[in-house]
Amino acid sequence: MTALVAVMVMVSVGTFDWHSVAPKTLKRMPAVEITGLNDPSAHLHGRLSGTRAAGH
């Protein structure tokens, strides 16, 4: 079982797109894309921060 977990971890690390978490990439992306908010959460975030959520 430990060997299976080790293989799964190695595959996930090997297939992860490390460019997506580079500081240069994160600075270009809007905060909603970085945190991955769904529509209700984005709407609540917009209300609390004083901005309008996309599409509302």
Buried (B, 14 or more C-beta within 10 A) or exposed (E): EEEEEEEEEEEEEEEEEEEEEEEEEEEEEEEBEEEEBEEEEBBEBBEEEEEEBEEE
